[in-house]
Amino acid sequence: MISSNFIPAKIHIKEQPQTFKRFGAQWTPTLLVMTPDGVEAHRIEGFLPVDDLLAQLTLGLGKALFKQEKFADAEKRFRAVVQNFPTTEAAPEAAYWAGVSAYKATNDAGKLKETHEFLSKKFPSSEWARKAMVWAG
Amino acid sequence: MVALAISWLKDADQALQAAKNQQKAALLDFSAAPL
């Protein structure tokens, strides 16, 4: 998953403390997903079990595409998180951004209402469901 | 923290440049794991 989707680099605290400072990495592990233009799209701080990590990395890929305004591709990544890792913390956040991506791609406000309904049903206790309440219409 | 089979670069700028050239995302892993 990592090799096929990312150009990966590992920076060690003892070898490159200035690089830690430059990117604001204050704890290990910290993973940064960067867009092809070098903009930080997503930050993962602290150890995660495999499924949670894969979900976060996929979420990060979606955010990187979103930052590039590739909204349809971003939506696919976000929906993959919800489908493949539904029990992770990343899932409700991904559902939220999938809805935003769909809206940005189509300008159809109905996409936001659908997202509110989905989050209210599937992830009612998440902060992302609360953030989507404004879309109830 | 992730699979050992991955071929990691050791330079952030090198990774960012390769990401730009290949239009892929870069993943920077800041680690304190034993060298």
Backbone of each chain as nested JSON, in Angstrom:
{
  "chains": [
    {"id": "A", "residues": [
      {"number": 1, "name": "MET", "atoms": {"N": [0.845, -1.195, 0.0], "CA": [0.0, 0.0, 0.0], "C": [0.879, 1.243, 0.0]}},
      {"number": 2, "name": "ILE", "atoms": {"N": [1.91, 1.234, 0.836], "CA": [2.765, 2.42, 0.94], "C": [3.586, 2.604, -0.33]}},
      {"number": 3, "name": "SER", "atoms": {"N": [4.236, 1.554, -0.781], "CA": [5.107, 1.685, -1.956], "C": [4.334, 2.076, -3.213]}},
      {"number": 4, "name": "SER", "atoms": {"N": [3.103, 1.607, -3.329], "CA": [2.352, 1.887, -4.551], "C": [1.7, 3.268, -4.55]}},
      {"number": 5, "name": "ASN", "atoms": {"N": [1.532, 3.835, -3.384], "CA": [0.818, 5.109, -3.301], "C": [1.67, 6.307, -2.905]}},
      {"number": 6, "name": "PHE", "atoms": {"N": [2.834, 6.039, -2.303], "CA": [3.627, 7.136, -1.749], "C": [5.085, 7.058, -2.202]}},
      {"number": 7, "name": "ILE", "atoms": {"N": [5.757, 8.189, -2.152], "CA": [7.219, 8.224, -2.109], "C": [7.571, 8.339, -0.619]}},
      {"number": 8, "name": "PRO", "atoms": {"N": [8.062, 7.25, -0.018], "CA": [8.247, 7.274, 1.438], "C": [9.682, 7.644, 1.843]}},
      {"number": 9, "name": "ALA", "atoms": {"N": [9.761, 8.386, 2.937], "CA": [11.065, 8.704, 3.525], "C": [10.966, 8.553, 5.033]}},
      {"number": 10, "name": "LYS", "atoms": {"N": [12.015, 7.99, 5.614], "CA": [12.067, 7.825, 7.068], "C": [13.148, 8.745, 7.62]}},
      {"number": 11, "name": "ILE", "atoms": {"N": [12.772, 9.576, 8.563], "CA": [13.701, 10.545, 9.151], "C": [13.871, 10.196, 10.623]}},
      {"number": 12, "name": "HIS", "atoms": {"N": [15.124, 9.971, 11.035], "CA": [15.376, 9.552, 12.419], "C": [15.774, 10.738, 13.282]}},
      {"number": 13, "name": "ILE", "atoms": {"N": [15.214, 10.774, 14.48], "CA": [15.427, 11.898, 15.392], "C": [16.909, 12.124, 15.682]}},
      {"number": 14, "name": "LYS", "atoms": {"N": [17.677, 11.043, 15.787], "CA": [19.091, 11.205, 16.14], "C": [19.934, 11.667, 14.961]}},
      {"number": 15, "name": "GLU", "atoms": {"N": [19.475, 11.379, 13.758], "CA": [20.235, 11.748, 12.564], "C": [19.857, 13.122, 12.029]}},
      {"number": 16, "name": "GLN", "atoms": {"N": [18.569, 13.477, 12.155], "CA": [18.103, 14.697, 11.503], "C": [17.172, 15.517, 12.41]}},
      {"number": 17, "name": "PRO", "atoms": {"N": [17.669, 15.963, 13.554], "CA": [16.791, 16.74, 14.449], "C": [16.286, 18.03, 13.809]}},
      {"number": 18, "name": "GLN", "atoms": {"N": [17.067, 18.62, 12.905], "CA": [16.628, 19.864, 12.265], "C": [15.435, 19.632, 11.337]}},
      {"number": 19, "name": "THR", "atoms": {"N": [15.395, 18.428, 10.74], "CA": [14.249, 18.116, 9.866], "C": [12.991, 17.936, 10.706]}},
      {"number": 20, "name": "PHE", "atoms": {"N": [13.156, 17.348, 11.893], "CA": [12.015, 17.26, 12.811], "C": [11.474, 18.666, 13.098]}},
      {"number": 21, "name": "LYS", "atoms": {"N": [12.399, 19.572, 13.412], "CA": [11.986, 20.938, 13.755], "C": [11.325, 21.624, 12.567]}},
      {"number": 22, "name": "ARG", "atoms": {"N": [11.92, 21.452, 11.405], "CA": [11.411, 22.101, 10.184], "C": [9.961, 21.71, 9.903]}},
      {"number": 23, "name": "PHE", "atoms": {"N": [9.618, 20.44, 10.133], "CA": [8.26, 19.971, 9.835], "C": [7.367, 19.947, 11.079]}},
      {"number": 24, "name": "GLY", "atoms": {"N": [7.875, 20.449, 12.2], "CA": [7.063, 20.518, 13.412], "C": [6.725, 19.163, 13.996]}},
      {"number": 25, "name": "ALA", "atoms": {"N": [7.621, 18.198, 13.818], "CA": [7.4, 16.866, 14.392], "C": [7.903, 16.874, 15.836]}},
      {"number": 26, "name": "GLN", "atoms": {"N": [6.986, 16.773, 16.791], "CA": [7.347, 16.91, 18.201], "C": [7.244, 15.606, 18.968]}},
      {"number": 27, "name": "TRP", "atoms": {"N": [6.833, 14.557, 18.279], "CA": [6.643, 13.27, 18.936], "C": [6.851, 12.181, 17.901]}},
      {"number": 28, "name": "THR", "atoms": {"N": [7.228, 10.99, 18.361], "CA": [7.371, 9.882, 17.412], "C": [6.444, 8.739, 17.805]}},
      {"number": 29, "name": "PRO", "atoms": {"N": [5.958, 7.977, 16.818], "CA": [6.083, 8.301, 15.391], "C": [5.144, 9.426, 14.977]}},
      {"number": 30, "name": "THR", "atoms": {"N": [5.615, 10.232, 14.033], "CA": [4.76, 11.196, 13.338], "C": [4.872, 10.907, 11.852]}},
      {"number": 31, "name": "LEU", "atoms": {"N": [3.736, 10.785, 11.208], "CA": [3.703, 10.549, 9.759], "C": [3.021, 11.738, 9.087]}},
      {"number": 32, "name": "LEU", "atoms": {"N": [3.659, 12.262, 8.068], "CA": [3.067, 13.358, 7.302], "C": [2.786, 12.89, 5.884]}},
      {"number": 33, "name": "VAL", "atoms": {"N": [1.548, 13.097, 5.441], "CA": [1.198, 12.873, 4.039], "C": [1.284, 14.224, 3.344]}},
      {"number": 34, "name": "MET", "atoms": {"N": [2.149, 14.285, 2.335], "CA": [2.408, 15.539, 1.631], "C": [1.891, 15.449, 0.193]}},
      {"number": 35, "name": "THR", "atoms": {"N": [1.333, 16.534, -0.31], "CA": [0.898, 16.553, -1.71], "C": [2.123, 16.556, -2.623]}},
      {"number": 36, "name": "PRO", "atoms": {"N": [1.935, 16.276, -3.912], "CA": [3.075, 16.352, -4.844], "C": [3.721, 17.736, -4.871]}},
      {"number": 37, "name": "ASP", "atoms": {"N": [2.977, 18.747, -4.45], "CA": [3.534, 20.1, -4.41], "C": [4.185, 20.425, -3.068]}},
      {"number": 38, "name": "GLY", "atoms": {"N": [4.274, 19.443, -2.18], "CA": [4.97, 19.641, -0.917], "C": [4.151, 20.273, 0.181]}},
      {"number": 39, "name": "VAL", "atoms": {"N": [2.833, 20.239, 0.048], "CA": [1.96, 20.798, 1.079], "C": [1.491, 19.676, 2.003]}},
      {"number": 40, "name": "GLU", "atoms": {"N": [1.549, 19.912, 3.308], "CA": [1.076, 18.898, 4.249], "C": [-0.432, 18.719, 4.114]}},
      {"number": 41, "name": "ALA", "atoms": {"N": [-0.863, 17.478, 3.881], "CA": [-2.289, 17.184, 3.734], "C": [-2.852, 16.495, 4.97]}},
      {"number": 42, "name": "HIS", "atoms": {"N": [-2.004, 15.734, 5.677], "CA": [-2.515, 14.95, 6.809], "C": [-1.366, 14.608, 7.74]}},
      {"number": 43, "name": "ARG", "atoms": {"N": [-1.656, 14.62, 9.042], "CA": [-0.632, 14.34, 10.065], "C": [-1.152, 13.25, 10.992]}},
      {"number": 44, "name": "ILE", "atoms": {"N": [-0.338, 12.222, 11.2], "CA": [-0.693, 11.109, 12.085], "C": [0.35, 11.076, 13.204]}},
      {"number": 45, "name": "GLU", "atoms": {"N": [-0.071, 11.29, 14.425], "CA": [0.866, 11.314, 15.562], "C": [0.552, 10.157, 16.488]}},
      {"number": 46, "name": "GLY", "atoms": {"N": [1.588, 9.385, 16.839], "CA": [1.413, 8.262, 17.75], "C": [1.233, 6.954, 17.007]}},
      {"number": 47, "name": "PHE", "atoms": {"N": [1.558, 5.871, 17.707], "CA": [1.443, 4.532, 17.136], "C": [-0.02, 4.159, 16.905]}},
      {"number": 48, "name": "LEU", "atoms": {"N": [-0.28, 3.437, 15.821], "CA": [-1.626, 2.93, 15.542], "C": [-1.546, 1.461, 15.131]}},
      {"number": 49, "name": "PRO", "atoms": {"N": [-2.539, 0.645, 15.516], "CA": [-2.646, -0.717, 14.966], "C": [-2.805, -0.651, 13.442]}},
      {"number": 50, "name": "VAL", "atoms": {"N": [-2.557, -1.779, 12.791], "CA": [-2.445, -1.8, 11.327], "C": [-3.678, -1.227, 10.629]}},
      {"number": 51, "name": "ASP", "atoms": {"N": [-4.868, -1.711, 11.005], "CA": [-6.068, -1.243, 10.304], "C": [-6.263, 0.259, 10.464]}},
      {"number": 52, "name": "ASP", "atoms": {"N": [-6.017, 0.754, 11.669], "CA": [-6.162, 2.197, 11.898], "C": [-5.129, 2.969, 11.08]}},
      {"number": 53, "name": "LEU", "atoms": {"N": [-3.92, 2.444, 11.011], "CA": [-2.885, 3.121, 10.236], "C": [-3.234, 3.142, 8.753]}},
      {"number": 54, "name": "LEU", "atoms": {"N": [-3.669, 1.999, 8.225], "CA": [-4.043, 1.956, 6.806], "C": [-5.204, 2.897, 6.518]}},
      {"number": 55, "name": "ALA", "atoms": {"N": [-6.146, 2.963, 7.453], "CA": [-7.276, 3.884, 7.283], "C": [-6.787, 5.328, 7.269]}},
      {"number": 56, "name": "GLN", "atoms": {"N": [-5.879, 5.658, 8.17], "CA": [-5.369, 7.032, 8.234], "C": [-4.556, 7.377, 6.988]}},
      {"number": 57, "name": "LEU", "atoms": {"N": [-3.774, 6.425, 6.507], "CA": [-2.989, 6.69, 5.295], "C": [-3.904, 6.907, 4.094]}},
      {"number": 58, "name": "THR", "atoms": {"N": [-4.971, 6.118, 4.007], "CA": [-5.921, 6.286, 2.906], "C": [-6.654, 7.618, 3.039]}},
      {"number": 59, "name": "LEU", "atoms": {"N": [-7.012, 7.953, 4.273], "CA": [-7.616, 9.266, 4.524], "C": [-6.664, 10.374, 4.068]}},
      {"number": 60, "name": "GLY", "atoms": {"N": [-5.383, 10.198, 4.372], "CA": [-4.388, 11.183, 3.958], "C": [-4.277, 11.305, 2.448]}},
      {"number": 61, "name": "LEU", "atoms": {"N": [-4.346, 10.182, 1.756], "CA": [-4.324, 10.227, 0.291], "C": [-5.534, 11.005, -0.235]}},
      {"number": 62, "name": "GLY", "atoms": {"N": [-6.676, 10.777, 0.376], "CA": [-7.874, 11.522, -0.015], "C": [-7.693, 13.012, 0.211]}},
      {"number": 63, "name": "LYS", "atoms": {"N": [-7.12, 13.358, 1.348], "CA": [-6.917, 14.786, 1.64], "C": [-5.909, 15.41, 0.683]}},
      {"number": 64, "name": "ALA", "atoms": {"N": [-4.888, 14.639, 0.317], "CA": [-3.906, 15.161, -0.639], "C": [-4.584, 15.436, -1.987]}},
      {"number": 65, "name": "LEU", "atoms": {"N": [-5.431, 14.518, -2.428], "CA": [-6.158, 14.727, -3.689], "C": [-7.128, 15.899, -3.573]}},
      {"number": 66, "name": "PHE", "atoms": {"N": [-7.765, 16.021, -2.427], "CA": [-8.696, 17.133, -2.194], "C": [-7.954, 18.463, -2.306]}},
      {"number": 67, "name": "LYS", "atoms": {"N": [-6.766, 18.527, -1.711], "CA": [-5.975, 19.768, -1.779], "C": [-5.591, 20.107, -3.209]}},
      {"number": 68, "name": "GLN", "atoms": {"N": [-5.47, 19.071, -4.051], "CA": [-5.155, 19.295, -5.465], "C": [-6.423, 19.557, -6.286]}},
      {"number": 69, "name": "GLU", "atoms": {"N": [-7.554, 19.635, -5.588], "CA": [-8.86, 19.855, -6.226], "C": [-9.245, 18.726, -7.178]}},
      {"number": 70, "name": "LYS", "atoms": {"N": [-8.725, 17.534, -6.897], "CA": [-9.143, 16.339, -7.641], "C": [-10.263, 15.685, -6.832]}},
      {"number": 71, "name": "PHE", "atoms": {"N": [-11.429, 16.308, -6.885], "CA": [-12.491, 15.961, -5.935], "C": [-13.08, 14.572, -6.167]}},
      {"number": 72, "name": "ALA", "atoms": {"N": [-13.231, 14.176, -7.428], "CA": [-13.797, 12.845, -7.69], "C": [-12.845, 11.752, -7.195]}},
      {"number": 73, "name": "ASP", "atoms": {"N": [-11.547, 11.926, -7.441], "CA": [-10.565, 10.947, -6.961], "C": [-10.481, 10.954, -5.437]}},
      {"number": 74, "name": "ALA", "atoms": {"N": [-10.565, 12.136, -4.864], "CA": [-10.538, 12.243, -3.401], "C": [-11.727, 11.497, -2.802]}},
      {"number": 75, "name": "GLU", "atoms": {"N": [-12.905, 11.694, -3.4], "CA": [-14.099, 11.026, -2.88], "C": [-13.925, 9.507, -2.874]}},
      {"number": 76, "name": "LYS", "atoms": {"N": [-13.314, 8.98, -3.929], "CA": [-13.096, 7.517, -3.988], "C": [-12.236, 7.049, -2.82]}},
      {"number": 77, "name": "ARG", "atoms": {"N": [-11.18, 7.782, -2.533], "CA": [-10.307, 7.409, -1.403], "C": [-11.066, 7.482, -0.088]}},
      {"number": 78, "name": "PHE", "atoms": {"N": [-11.819, 8.548, 0.089], "CA": [-12.568, 8.704, 1.342], "C": [-13.602, 7.582, 1.5]}},
      {"number": 79, "name": "ARG", "atoms": {"N": [-14.274, 7.251, 0.405], "CA": [-15.286, 6.184, 0.494], "C": [-14.626, 4.83, 0.763]}},
      {"number": 80, "name": "ALA", "atoms": {"N": [-13.394, 4.65, 0.267], "CA": [-12.671, 3.397, 0.533], "C": [-12.388, 3.251, 2.032]}},
      {"number": 81, "name": "VAL", "atoms": {"N": [-12.109, 4.348, 2.702], "CA": [-11.883, 4.293, 4.152], "C": [-13.156, 3.815, 4.85]}},
      {"number": 82, "name": "VAL", "atoms": {"N": [-14.282, 4.405, 4.479], "CA": [-15.558, 4.056, 5.124], "C": [-15.907, 2.587, 4.861]}},
      {"number": 83, "name": "GLN", "atoms": {"N": [-15.649, 2.146, 3.636], "CA": [-16.017, 0.777, 3.26], "C": [-15.071, -0.256, 3.867]}},
      {"number": 84, "name": "ASN", "atoms": {"N": [-13.775, 0.017, 3.814], "CA": [-12.786, -0.996, 4.211], "C": [-12.409, -0.954, 5.686]}},
      {"number": 85, "name": "PHE", "atoms": {"N": [-12.595, 0.2, 6.318], "CA": [-12.198, 0.348, 7.725], "C": [-13.306, 1.022, 8.531]}},
      {"number": 86, "name": "PRO", "atoms": {"N": [-14.507, 0.43, 8.518], "CA": [-15.667, 1.129, 9.106], "C": [-15.611, 1.3, 10.608]}},
      {"number": 87, "name": "THR", "atoms": {"N": [-14.758, 0.514, 11.285], "CA": [-14.729, 0.624, 12.75], "C": [-13.625, 1.552, 13.249]}},
      {"number": 88, "name": "THR", "atoms": {"N": [-12.881, 2.16, 12.336], "CA": [-11.785, 3.034, 12.762], "C": [-12.285, 4.466, 12.993]}},
      {"number": 89, "name": "GLU", "atoms": {"N": [-11.464, 5.226, 13.718], "CA": [-11.79, 6.64, 13.952], "C": [-11.763, 7.435, 12.652]}},
      {"number": 90, "name": "ALA", "atoms": {"N": [-11.02, 6.921, 11.678], "CA": [-10.91, 7.635, 10.401], "C": [-12.204, 7.576, 9.599]}},
      {"number": 91, "name": "ALA", "atoms": {"N": [-13.032, 6.569, 9.851], "CA": [-14.207, 6.343, 9.001], "C": [-15.189, 7.51, 8.996]}},
      {"number": 92, "name": "PRO", "atoms": {"N": [-15.633, 8.007, 10.165], "CA": [-16.577, 9.128, 10.111], "C": [-15.976, 10.39, 9.505]}},
      {"number": 93, "name": "GLU", "atoms": {"N": [-14.698, 10.634, 9.758], "CA": [-14.044, 11.793, 9.135], "C": [-14.021, 11.629, 7.617]}},
      {"number": 94, "name": "ALA", "atoms": {"N": [-13.712, 10.412, 7.171], "CA": [-13.676, 10.15, 5.73], "C": [-15.065, 10.307, 5.113]}},
      {"number": 95, "name": "ALA", "atoms": {"N": [-16.092, 9.866, 5.831], "CA": [-17.457, 10.014, 5.312], "C": [-17.806, 11.495, 5.137]}},
      {"number": 96, "name": "TYR", "atoms": {"N": [-17.387, 12.29, 6.105], "CA": [-17.625, 13.735, 6.036], "C": [-16.964, 14.319, 4.783]}},
      {"number": 97, "name": "TRP", "atoms": {"N": [-15.673, 13.998, 4.605], "CA": [-14.937, 14.582, 3.479], "C": [-15.369, 13.987, 2.146]}},
      {"number": 98, "name": "ALA", "atoms": {"N": [-15.882, 12.771, 2.157], "CA": [-16.45, 12.21, 0.922], "C": [-17.636, 13.06, 0.48]}},
      {"number": 99, "name": "GLY", "atoms": {"N": [-18.456, 13.44, 1.437], "CA": [-19.602, 14.289, 1.121], "C": [-19.177, 15.657, 0.61]}},
      {"number": 100, "name": "VAL", "atoms": {"N": [-18.168, 16.231, 1.264], "CA": [-17.676, 17.54, 0.822], "C": [-17.081, 17.427, -0.582]}},
      {"number": 101, "name": "SER", "atoms": {"N": [-16.347, 16.35, -0.825], "CA": [-15.752, 16.151, -2.154], "C": [-16.832, 16.028, -3.225]}},
      {"number": 102, "name": "ALA", "atoms": {"N": [-17.883, 15.254, -2.9], "CA": [-18.99, 15.088, -3.851], "C": [-19.657, 16.427, -4.136]}},
      {"number": 103, "name": "TYR", "atoms": {"N": [-19.815, 17.217, -3.085], "CA": [-20.414, 18.549, -3.266], "C": [-19.516, 19.435, -4.134]}},
      {"number": 104, "name": "LYS", "atoms": {"N": [-18.208, 19.415, -3.839], "CA": [-17.277, 20.255, -4.597], "C": [-17.239, 19.835, -6.074]}},
      {"number": 105, "name": "ALA", "atoms": {"N": [-17.414, 18.533, -6.327], "CA": [-17.363, 18.042, -7.707], "C": [-18.629, 18.366, -8.482]}},
      {"number": 106, "name": "THR", "atoms": {"N": [-19.755, 18.481, -7.78], "CA": [-21.041, 18.603, -8.476], "C": [-21.793, 19.897, -8.182]}},
      {"number": 107, "name": "ASN", "atoms": {"N": [-21.427, 20.563, -7.086], "CA": [-22.158, 21.741, -6.601], "C": [-23.602, 21.393, -6.229]}},
      {"number": 108, "name": "ASP", "atoms": {"N": [-23.822, 20.139, -5.911], "CA": [-25.154, 19.658, -5.528], "C": [-25.232, 19.59, -3.999]}},
      {"number": 109, "name": "ALA", "atoms": {"N": [-25.978, 20.504, -3.409], "CA": [-26.079, 20.562, -1.95], "C": [-26.746, 19.314, -1.372]}},
      {"number": 110, "name": "GLY", "atoms": {"N": [-27.454, 18.579, -2.227], "CA": [-28.06, 17.336, -1.769], "C": [-27.023, 16.341, -1.276]}},
      {"number": 111, "name": "LYS", "atoms": {"N": [-25.799, 16.44, -1.811], "CA": [-24.712, 15.552, -1.369], "C": [-24.386, 15.78, 0.109]}},
      {"number": 112, "name": "LEU", "atoms": {"N": [-24.491, 17.031, 0.534], "CA": [-24.205, 17.347, 1.933], "C": [-25.316, 16.821, 2.839]}},
      {"number": 113, "name": "LYS", "atoms": {"N": [-26.546, 16.963, 2.395], "CA": [-27.669, 16.443, 3.182], "C": [-27.577, 14.929, 3.317]}},
      {"number": 114, "name": "GLU", "atoms": {"N": [-27.239, 14.258, 2.216], "CA": [-27.057, 12.795, 2.259], "C": [-25.954, 12.422, 3.254]}},
      {"number": 115, "name": "THR", "atoms": {"N": [-24.908, 13.218, 3.266], "CA": [-23.785, 12.937, 4.168], "C": [-24.215, 13.102, 5.621]}},
      {"number": 116, "name": "HIS", "atoms": {"N": [-24.972, 14.143, 5.892], "CA": [-25.511, 14.322, 7.25], "C": [-26.335, 13.109, 7.662]}},
      {"number": 117, "name": "GLU", "atoms": {"N": [-27.193, 12.665, 6.763], "CA": [-28.065, 11.517, 7.085], "C": [-27.244, 10.254, 7.323]}},
      {"number": 118, "name": "PHE", "atoms": {"N": [-26.218, 10.052, 6.493], "CA": [-25.362, 8.878, 6.636], "C": [-24.615, 8.908, 7.964]}},
      {"number": 119, "name": "LEU", "atoms": {"N": [-24.025, 10.04, 8.269], "CA": [-23.257, 10.15, 9.512], "C": [-24.158, 10.005, 10.738]}},
      {"number": 120, "name": "SER", "atoms": {"N": [-25.334, 10.576, 10.677], "CA": [-26.274, 10.475, 11.81], "C": [-26.676, 9.028, 12.061]}},
      {"number": 121, "name": "LYS", "atoms": {"N": [-26.765, 8.259, 10.968], "CA": [-27.195, 6.868, 11.091], "C": [-26.04, 5.95, 11.48]}},
      {"number": 122, "name": "LYS", "atoms": {"N": [-24.897, 6.107, 10.813], "CA": [-23.781, 5.167, 10.985], "C": [-22.811, 5.555, 12.109]}},
      {"number": 123, "name": "PHE", "atoms": {"N": [-22.621, 6.846, 12.296], "CA": [-21.643, 7.303, 13.288], "C": [-22.249, 8.411, 14.149]}},
      {"number": 124, "name": "PRO", "atoms": {"N": [-23.377, 8.119, 14.821], "CA": [-24.114, 9.191, 15.503], "C": [-23.339, 9.874, 16.628]}},
      {"number": 125, "name": "SER", "atoms": {"N": [-22.37, 9.18, 17.225], "CA": [-21.654, 9.782, 18.351], "C": [-20.372, 10.501, 17.932]}},
      {"number": 126, "name": "SER", "atoms": {"N": [-20.066, 10.528, 16.648], "CA": [-18.813, 11.152, 16.227], "C": [-18.974, 12.662, 16.09]}},
      {"number": 127, "name": "GLU", "atoms": {"N": [-17.863, 13.359, 16.259], "CA": [-17.908, 14.813, 16.082], "C": [-18.227, 15.169, 14.633]}},
      {"number": 128, "name": "TRP", "atoms": {"N": [-17.923, 14.253, 13.695], "CA": [-18.184, 14.527, 12.281], "C": [-19.678, 14.519, 12.005]}},
      {"number": 129, "name": "ALA", "atoms": {"N": [-20.422, 13.695, 12.74], "CA": [-21.881, 13.736, 12.621], "C": [-22.405, 15.08, 13.134]}},
      {"number": 130, "name": "ARG", "atoms": {"N": [-21.793, 15.567, 14.217], "CA": [-22.23, 16.868, 14.747], "C": [-21.869, 17.994, 13.779]}},
      {"number": 131, "name": "LYS", "atoms": {"N": [-20.673, 17.889, 13.16], "CA": [-20.294, 18.915, 12.187], "C": [-21.244, 18.936, 10.976]}},
      {"number": 132, "name": "ALA", "atoms": {"N": [-21.769, 17.762, 10.646], "CA": [-22.652, 17.652, 9.474], "C": [-24.098, 18.037, 9.787]}},
      {"number": 133, "name": "MET", "atoms": {"N": [-24.393, 18.263, 11.074], "CA": [-25.777, 18.601, 11.425], "C": [-26.266, 19.869, 10.716]}},
      {"number": 134, "name": "VAL", "atoms": {"N": [-25.334, 20.746, 10.42], "CA": [-25.705, 22.005, 9.756], "C": [-26.241, 21.755, 8.346]}},
      {"number": 135, "name": "TRP", "atoms": {"N": [-26.014, 20.567, 7.823], "CA": [-26.481, 20.218, 6.484], "C": [-27.87, 19.54, 6.496]}},
      {"number": 136, "name": "ALA", "atoms": {"N": [-28.494, 19.482, 7.663], "CA": [-29.767, 18.758, 7.772], "C": [-30.841, 19.365, 6.87]}},
      {"number": 137, "name": "GLY", "atoms": {"N": [-30.755, 20.658, 6.639], "CA": [-31.689, 21.321, 5.735], "C": [-33.029, 21.606, 6.367]}}
    ]},
    {"id": "B", "residues": [
      {"number": 1, "name": "MET", "atoms": {"N": [7.727, 2.283, 11.764], "CA": [6.506, 1.765, 12.359], "C": [5.698, 0.931, 11.376]}},
      {"number": 2, "name": "VAL", "atoms": {"N": [6.086, 0.965, 10.099], "CA": [5.355, 0.186, 9.114], "C": [6.284, -0.817, 8.449]}},
      {"number": 3, "name": "ALA", "atoms": {"N": [5.754, -1.59, 7.525], "CA": [6.433, -2.776, 6.995], "C": [7.891, -2.529, 6.607]}},
      {"number": 4, "name": "LEU", "atoms": {"N": [8.726, -3.468, 6.975], "CA": [10.161, -3.336, 6.756], "C": [10.537, -3.492, 5.288]}},
      {"number": 5, "name": "ALA", "atoms": {"N": [9.678, -4.115, 4.486], "CA": [9.996, -4.369, 3.082], "C": [9.973, -3.095, 2.249]}},
      {"number": 6, "name": "ILE", "atoms": {"N": [9.46, -2.03, 2.807], "CA": [9.369, -0.78, 2.052], "C": [10.759, -0.176, 1.893]}},
      {"number": 7, "name": "SER", "atoms": {"N": [11.006, 0.372, 0.712], "CA": [12.289, 1.021, 0.459], "C": [12.175, 2.502, 0.812]}},
      {"number": 8, "name": "TRP", "atoms": {"N": [12.673, 2.843, 1.979], "CA": [12.534, 4.216, 2.476], "C": [13.713, 5.07, 2.027]}},
      {"number": 9, "name": "LEU", "atoms": {"N": [13.417, 6.253, 1.562], "CA": [14.479, 7.236, 1.39], "C": [14.84, 7.771, 2.773]}},
      {"number": 10, "name": "LYS", "atoms": {"N": [15.972, 8.457, 2.862], "CA": [16.388, 9.009, 4.152], "C": [16.456, 10.538, 4.136]}},
      {"number": 11, "name": "ASP", "atoms": {"N": [15.902, 11.112, 3.084], "CA": [15.995, 12.561, 2.934], "C": [14.625, 13.111, 2.535]}},
      {"number": 12, "name": "ALA", "atoms": {"N": [14.099, 14.012, 3.34], "CA": [12.761, 14.545, 3.082], "C": [12.704, 15.293, 1.753]}},
      {"number": 13, "name": "ASP", "atoms": {"N": [13.734, 16.098, 1.486], "CA": [13.705, 16.878, 0.244], "C": [13.793, 15.985, -0.991]}},
      {"number": 14, "name": "GLN", "atoms": {"N": [14.565, 14.922, -0.875], "CA": [14.651, 13.96, -1.981], "C": [13.283, 13.323, -2.233]}},
      {"number": 15, "name": "ALA", "atoms": {"N": [12.591, 12.982, -1.159], "CA": [11.25, 12.39, -1.294], "C": [10.269, 13.391, -1.893]}},
      {"number": 16, "name": "LEU", "atoms": {"N": [10.341, 14.638, -1.434], "CA": [9.413, 15.653, -1.952], "C": [9.675, 15.926, -3.44]}},
      {"number": 17, "name": "GLN", "atoms": {"N": [10.946, 15.931, -3.815], "CA": [11.268, 16.156, -5.227], "C": [10.777, 14.994, -6.09]}},
      {"number": 18, "name": "ALA", "atoms": {"N": [10.986, 13.762, -5.605], "CA": [10.513, 12.586, -6.355], "C": [8.986, 12.584, -6.433]}},
      {"number": 19, "name": "ALA", "atoms": {"N": [8.345, 12.998, -5.351], "CA": [6.879, 13.066, -5.345], "C": [6.391, 14.071, -6.384]}},
      {"number": 20, "name": "LYS", "atoms": {"N": [7.078, 15.195, -6.464], "CA": [6.705, 16.218, -7.45], "C": [6.9, 15.688, -8.865]}},
      {"number": 21, "name": "ASN", "atoms": {"N": [8.043, 15.053, -9.082], "CA": [8.344, 14.534, -10.426], "C": [7.344, 13.473, -10.86]}},
      {"number": 22, "name": "GLN", "atoms": {"N": [6.952, 12.632, -9.908], "CA": [6.06, 11.512, -10.242], "C": [4.588, 11.83, -9.971]}},
      {"number": 23, "name": "GLN", "atoms": {"N": [4.321, 13.047, -9.467], "CA": [2.953, 13.458, -9.118], "C": [2.288, 12.427, -8.207]}},
      {"number": 24, "name": "LYS", "atoms": {"N": [3.048, 12.045, -7.154], "CA": [2.523, 11.159, -6.121], "C": [2.601, 11.876, -4.784]}},
      {"number": 25, "name": "ALA", "atoms": {"N": [1.916, 11.357, -3.821], "CA": [2.039, 11.887, -2.463], "C": [3.357, 11.399, -1.862]}},
      {"number": 26, "name": "ALA", "atoms": {"N": [3.911, 12.193, -0.975], "CA": [5.08, 11.764, -0.197], "C": [4.609, 11.398, 1.203]}},
      {"number": 27, "name": "LEU", "atoms": {"N": [5.301, 10.43, 1.788], "CA": [5.018, 10.036, 3.168], "C": [6.299, 10.208, 3.973]}},
      {"number": 28, "name": "LEU", "atoms": {"N": [6.274, 11.137, 4.897], "CA": [7.437, 11.386, 5.742], "C": [7.182, 10.759, 7.1]}},
      {"number": 29, "name": "ASP", "atoms": {"N": [8.05, 9.815, 7.48], "CA": [7.902, 9.071, 8.734], "C": [8.99, 9.535, 9.696]}},
      {"number": 30, "name": "PHE", "atoms": {"N": [8.583, 10.287, 10.717], "CA": [9.521, 10.78, 11.718], "C": [9.59, 9.755, 12.842]}},
      {"number": 31, "name": "SER", "atoms": {"N": [10.77, 9.182, 13.021], "CA": [10.897, 7.988, 13.851], "C": [11.991, 8.139, 14.901]}},
      {"number": 32, "name": "ALA", "atoms": {"N": [11.817, 7.381, 15.976], "CA": [12.876, 7.245, 16.975], "C": [13.208, 5.773, 17.177]}},
      {"number": 33, "name": "ALA", "atoms": {"N": [12.763, 4.934, 16.255], "CA": [13.023, 3.495, 16.362], "C": [14.523, 3.24, 16.275]}},
      {"number": 34, "name": "PRO", "atoms": {"N": [15.01, 2.162, 16.902], "CA": [16.446, 1.865, 16.869], "C": [16.972, 1.805, 15.442]}},
      {"number": 35, "name": "LEU", "atoms": {"N": [18.135, 2.404, 15.219], "CA": [18.729, 2.423, 13.874], "C": [19.275, 1.058, 13.509]}}
    ]}
  ]
}
